Amino acid sequence: MPGLLDYVKGYQDGGGVDFDPYATTSQADMLFKLGITVDPDAMGLLPTYDPTGADMAREAYDLRGQSFGLQKDALALRGRGLDASLATARRGGTGNLLDLTQQGQQQQAGSLFAGHGAISRGMADVRSDIISGFGDVSADIGRQREGIAGQLSGIGIDESQSYLDLQQDIWRMQQGYESDLLGAVGDLGEGSWSFGSTHDEYTPPPLDPCAGQCGNHSPGTEAYNTCMQMCEEGGGGGDDPFVPTYGEGECPPGYYWDDALSKCQYGSGSGSGSGVDRP
C-alpha cells in the first residue's frame, strides 16, 4: 500500500475558474474525492466539515451583489434622465428654429425688402446660437454617458473580482479541511484505511469449468485440446498436473454434476440428469 505522504504529493492542484463556490461538501464527499476508504469503526476519529464559514462567505458575496445591483440601477436611472434631457433640448431647439423662421418671414413681408440684409444677418446669428447651444448640451450629455459607461464597466470588474474572491475563500476552506482530514487519516492505523474500495473485486467463475482448469495451456494447442477433451469426458489426467480429474461429487463451487452427461455443469442443477447441485 502506498504511503499517505506519497499520495498527497501529486494531489495539490488549483481550483480553476470552473470551481463552483456554491457546491457543498462533506466528510464523505471529501474521502470519496481523495479515493480513501476508512473503516466504519474509525470514522468517528476523523474531523467533520463545518460549513459555517463557507455559508458566511456566500452571504457576504450575495450582499455585495445586491449593492452592485443598486449601483447599476442608479446609473440606469441617471442614463434615462440624460436621455430625457437631450430629448427636451432637441424639442426646445427645434421649436426655437421654427419660431425664428416664422418671425423672419413676417419681418420680410412687412419691410418690403427694406433692410432685408440686416434682418437676414440677425436671423442667421440667432439660428447659429440655437444650434450651438443644442450642440453644447448634446456634448455634455455625451460626456456624462461615457462616465456612466465607465462606472458600469468598473462595477462589472468589481463583480468579477468579488466572485473570484468567493471562489478563493471557499477553496481555501475546503483545502484546509482536506489537509486536516488527511492528517487525521494519517494518524489512523494502516489497517483502518485504504485507497479505493475495501471490498475485493468479485471475479465470477468461468462459464466452463474445463476452460478454467485448462487455462494453463494456450488455446488451440494440442495440450489444450487434449485437456479440454479429457475434462469434458470426465477422465483422469494421468501424469499431467494440468488435466483436471473431475468426477461425481468433485465439481467446483457454482457447478453441479450432470449424470446424463457425466460431467460438471455450470449452474444449480438445471441440466439433464440428477438435477442435484453438488458443489
Backbone torsions as a table, in degrees:
resi	resn	phi	psi	omega
1	MET	NA	130.6	179.4
2	PRO	-66.6	152.9	178.9
3	GLY	-73.4	154.3	-178.8
4	LEU	-63.1	-38.7	180.0
5	LEU	-63.7	-40.5	178.3
6	ASP	-63.3	-34.7	-179.7
7	TYR	-69.1	-41.5	-174.8
8	VAL	-70.5	-26.9	-175.3
9	LYS	-54.3	-42.8	-175.8
10	GLY	-94.8	14.3	-171.6
11	TYR	-101.8	-15.4	-171.8
12	GLN	-76.6	94.7	177.7
13	ASP	-116.5	156.5	179.9
14	GLY	-79.3	169.4	-176.8
15	GLY	-74.3	-40.0	-179.5
16	GLY	80.9	159.0	-176.1
17	VAL	-69.6	-16.5	-178.8
18	ASP	-92.3	10.1	178.7
19	PHE	-70.8	126.8	-178.0
20	ASP	-91.4	108.3	-178.3
21	PRO	-73.2	-9.4	179.2
22	TYR	-96.6	-2.4	176.7
23	ALA	-76.3	126.1	-179.2
24	THR	-83.7	164.0	177.3
25	THR	-140.5	171.1	-179.7
26	SER	-154.2	176.0	178.4
27	GLN	-59.8	-45.3	-178.9
28	ALA	-64.3	-41.8	179.3
29	ASP	-62.0	-42.6	-177.2
30	MET	-68.1	-41.3	178.3
31	LEU	-64.0	-39.2	178.0
32	PHE	-64.8	-41.9	178.2
33	LYS	-60.8	-39.5	-179.6
34	LEU	-78.8	-12.8	-179.0
35	GLY	73.4	31.2	-177.7
36	ILE	-113.5	133.6	175.6
37	THR	-112.1	129.2	-177.8
38	VAL	-113.8	138.9	177.7
39	ASP	-57.9	134.4	-178.2
40	PRO	-52.9	-34.8	-178.7
41	ASP	-68.5	-20.2	-177.8
42	ALA	-99.9	-5.1	-177.0
43	MET	-61.0	-34.8	-179.0
44	GLY	-66.2	-14.8	178.8
45	LEU	-86.3	-6.6	-177.8
46	LEU	-96.4	147.5	178.5
47	PRO	-72.0	147.0	175.5
48	THR	-96.8	160.9	-177.8
49	TYR	-85.8	127.1	177.9
50	ASP	-100.0	112.8	-175.7
51	PRO	-84.4	4.0	-174.3
52	THR	-58.9	-48.7	-179.1
53	GLY	-61.2	-41.6	179.3
54	ALA	-65.8	-39.4	178.9
55	ASP	-64.0	-39.5	178.7
56	MET	-66.2	-40.5	179.0
57	ALA	-63.6	-40.7	179.2
58	ARG	-67.1	-39.5	179.1
59	GLU	-64.7	-40.5	177.8
60	ALA	-63.1	-40.2	178.4
61	TYR	-64.8	-41.1	178.8
62	ASP	-62.5	-39.2	178.3
63	LEU	-65.9	-40.6	176.3
64	ARG	-63.4	-37.0	178.0
65	GLY	-63.2	-38.6	176.9
66	GLN	-64.5	-39.7	177.7
67	SER	-63.1	-43.4	177.6
68	PHE	-62.0	-39.0	179.3
69	GLY	-63.3	-41.1	178.2
70	LEU	-65.2	-39.3	178.4
71	GLN	-63.4	-42.0	179.2
72	LYS	-67.2	-37.1	177.2
73	ASP	-63.4	-41.1	179.3
74	ALA	-64.2	-41.4	179.2
75	LEU	-67.7	-37.2	177.3
76	ALA	-64.1	-40.7	177.6
77	LEU	-63.6	-41.4	177.4
78	ARG	-63.2	-39.3	177.8
79	GLY	-63.4	-40.4	177.8
80	ARG	-66.3	-33.9	176.2
81	GLY	-64.5	-40.6	178.0
82	LEU	-65.2	-39.0	177.3
83	ASP	-60.7	-42.6	179.5
84	ALA	-65.4	-40.2	179.6
85	SER	-64.0	-41.4	179.1
86	LEU	-65.8	-40.9	178.6
87	ALA	-63.4	-40.5	178.4
88	THR	-63.8	-44.2	179.5
89	ALA	-63.4	-37.2	180.0
90	ARG	-67.0	-43.4	179.0
91	ARG	-64.0	-42.0	179.9
92	GLY	-63.8	-44.0	179.9
93	GLY	-64.7	-40.5	179.3
94	THR	-65.2	-41.6	178.5
95	GLY	-64.2	-40.4	179.6
96	ASN	-65.0	-39.0	178.4
97	LEU	-66.2	-38.6	177.2
98	LEU	-64.4	-43.8	178.6
99	ASP	-61.8	-42.1	-178.9
100	LEU	-63.8	-38.5	179.2
101	THR	-65.2	-43.0	179.1
102	GLN	-63.6	-42.3	178.6
103	GLN	-61.9	-41.7	179.9
104	GLY	-62.8	-40.2	179.4
105	GLN	-65.0	-39.7	179.5
106	GLN	-67.3	-42.7	-179.3
107	GLN	-66.1	-37.9	178.7
108	GLN	-65.9	-39.5	179.5
109	ALA	-67.3	-34.6	-177.4
110	GLY	-85.1	-19.7	-176.3
111	SER	-87.2	-10.8	-176.7
112	LEU	52.4	38.6	176.2
113	PHE	70.3	7.7	176.5
114	ALA	-79.4	125.8	-179.3
115	GLY	68.1	27.0	-177.0
116	HIS	-63.0	-36.2	-177.6
117	GLY	-66.1	-41.2	-179.4
118	ALA	-65.7	-39.5	179.4
119	ILE	-64.3	-42.5	-178.8
120	SER	-63.0	-41.4	179.5
121	ARG	-65.6	-38.1	179.4
122	GLY	-65.4	-41.8	178.2
123	MET	-63.3	-40.2	-179.3
124	ALA	-64.4	-38.1	179.1
125	ASP	-65.9	-42.5	179.0
126	VAL	-64.0	-42.9	179.0
127	ARG	-60.8	-41.3	179.3
128	SER	-63.0	-39.8	179.1
129	ASP	-65.1	-40.5	179.9
130	ILE	-62.7	-47.0	-178.9
131	ILE	-65.9	-40.2	179.6
132	SER	-65.7	-39.6	178.9
133	GLY	-63.2	-42.1	177.6
134	PHE	-65.8	-36.8	178.0
135	GLY	-63.2	-39.5	178.4
136	ASP	-64.7	-42.9	178.7
137	VAL	-62.5	-44.5	-179.3
138	SER	-62.7	-41.1	179.7
139	ALA	-65.7	-39.9	179.4
140	ASP	-65.5	-41.2	177.6
141	ILE	-65.2	-37.1	177.4
142	GLY	-61.8	-41.3	178.0
143	ARG	-65.3	-39.1	178.3
144	GLN	-66.8	-35.3	177.0
145	ARG	-64.8	-40.6	177.8
146	GLU	-62.3	-38.3	177.2
147	GLY	-63.5	-40.0	178.3
148	ILE	-65.0	-42.6	179.1
149	ALA	-62.3	-39.4	178.2
150	GLY	-64.7	-40.2	178.4
151	GLN	-67.0	-39.6	177.7
152	LEU	-64.0	-39.9	177.5
153	SER	-63.5	-41.3	177.6
154	GLY	-63.0	-39.4	177.6
155	ILE	-64.6	-39.9	177.9
156	GLY	-60.8	-41.4	177.4
157	ILE	-64.8	-41.8	179.1
158	ASP	-63.1	-38.2	178.1
159	GLU	-64.2	-44.0	179.0
160	SER	-63.3	-41.7	179.7
161	GLN	-66.2	-38.1	179.2
162	SER	-63.2	-41.1	178.6
163	TYR	-67.4	-39.8	177.6
164	LEU	-63.0	-39.9	177.2
165	ASP	-61.4	-40.9	178.7
166	LEU	-63.7	-44.6	177.4
167	GLN	-56.5	-46.1	-177.9
168	GLN	-65.2	-41.1	-179.3
169	ASP	-62.8	-49.5	-178.6
170	ILE	-65.7	-39.2	179.4
171	TRP	-61.9	-44.4	179.7
172	ARG	-63.6	-38.9	178.3
173	MET	-63.1	-45.1	-179.2
174	GLN	-69.7	-34.8	176.1
175	GLN	-66.0	-38.3	177.2
176	GLY	-63.3	-43.2	178.0
177	TYR	-66.3	-39.8	178.6
178	GLU	-60.0	-41.7	179.0
179	SER	-63.8	-43.6	178.6
180	ASP	-63.3	-40.6	-178.2
181	LEU	-66.5	-42.7	178.4
182	LEU	-64.0	-38.0	177.8
183	GLY	-63.7	-40.5	179.7
184	ALA	-68.6	-38.1	177.1
185	VAL	-63.9	-39.2	179.1
186	GLY	-64.2	-25.5	179.2
187	ASP	-80.2	-13.8	178.7
188	LEU	-75.2	160.2	174.6
189	GLY	-68.1	152.8	-176.9
190	GLU	-59.7	-28.5	179.8
191	GLY	-78.4	-4.4	-176.4
192	SER	-95.5	-8.9	179.7
193	TRP	-150.5	161.2	179.4
194	SER	-157.1	165.0	174.7
195	PHE	-86.0	137.1	179.1
196	GLY	75.6	-160.0	-177.0
197	SER	-76.7	145.1	176.6
198	THR	-84.2	-8.3	-178.6
199	HIS	-91.5	133.2	176.4
200	ASP	-66.0	139.7	178.7
201	GLU	-65.2	135.4	-178.1
202	TYR	-79.6	127.2	176.1
203	THR	-110.5	109.4	-177.0
204	PRO	-67.7	151.6	178.3
205	PRO	-67.8	155.2	178.3
206	PRO	-64.3	148.4	179.6
207	LEU	-63.0	-29.0	-179.9
208	ASP	-121.5	116.2	-179.0
209	PRO	-60.5	-30.0	179.1
210	CYS	-67.2	-39.1	178.2
211	ALA	-63.4	-36.0	177.3
212	GLY	-68.6	-41.1	-178.2
213	GLN	-72.6	-27.4	-179.2
214	CYS	-97.1	13.4	-177.3
215	GLY	-66.8	-15.0	178.7
216	ASN	-74.7	-12.2	177.6
217	HIS	-103.6	151.7	177.4
218	SER	-77.0	128.8	179.3
219	PRO	-56.0	138.1	179.4
220	GLY	96.1	-16.4	179.5
221	THR	-80.8	163.4	-179.7
222	GLU	-62.2	-40.2	-179.7
223	ALA	-63.1	-41.1	179.6
224	TYR	-65.2	-45.3	-178.6
225	ASN	-64.1	-40.3	178.7
226	THR	-64.6	-42.9	178.9
227	CYS	-60.2	-46.8	-178.8
228	MET	-63.6	-41.6	-179.2
229	GLN	-63.5	-45.3	-178.7
230	MET	-67.6	-36.5	179.4
231	CYS	-65.9	-46.2	-178.3
232	GLU	-65.8	-28.6	178.3
233	GLU	-85.3	-6.2	178.3
234	GLY	74.9	20.5	-177.5
235	GLY	-86.6	172.0	178.6
236	GLY	-85.4	170.1	-176.3
237	GLY	-105.3	1.4	-179.9
238	GLY	60.7	-129.9	-178.1
239	ASP	-87.4	-4.8	-178.7
240	ASP	-82.6	113.9	-176.8
241	PRO	-69.9	-14.6	-176.4
242	PHE	-91.9	-8.8	-180.0
243	VAL	-86.5	121.1	-176.8
244	PRO	-69.8	154.6	-179.2
245	THR	-125.2	46.5	-179.6
246	TYR	-64.7	139.9	172.4
247	GLY	-140.6	-177.9	-179.8
248	GLU	-59.7	130.2	-179.1
249	GLY	83.9	4.6	-178.0
250	GLU	-117.1	11.6	-178.6
251	CYS	-66.3	144.2	178.7
252	PRO	-69.7	167.3	179.2
253	PRO	-56.2	137.4	179.1
254	GLY	93.1	-0.7	-178.3
255	TYR	-125.9	163.0	177.7
256	TYR	-136.5	157.3	-179.6
257	TRP	-86.4	123.5	179.0
258	ASP	-96.5	111.1	-177.9
259	ASP	-62.8	-37.1	-176.2
260	ALA	-68.2	-38.0	-178.1
261	LEU	-96.1	-10.4	-179.8
262	SER	55.5	46.5	176.0
263	LYS	-158.9	167.5	178.9
264	CYS	-77.4	139.0	177.2
265	GLN	-122.4	144.0	177.9
266	TYR	-77.2	133.9	179.4
267	GLY	131.7	-155.4	-175.4
268	SER	-127.9	46.0	174.0
269	GLY	84.8	26.0	-178.1
270	SER	-87.8	-8.1	-178.7
271	GLY	-80.8	-176.0	178.8
272	SER	-75.6	165.9	179.4
273	GLY	103.9	-142.2	-173.2
274	SER	-69.0	-30.1	-178.2
275	GLY	70.0	14.5	-178.7
276	VAL	-101.6	127.0	179.0
277	ASP	-75.7	118.0	180.0
278	ARG	-124.8	83.8	-175.9
279	PRO	-67.5	NA	NA
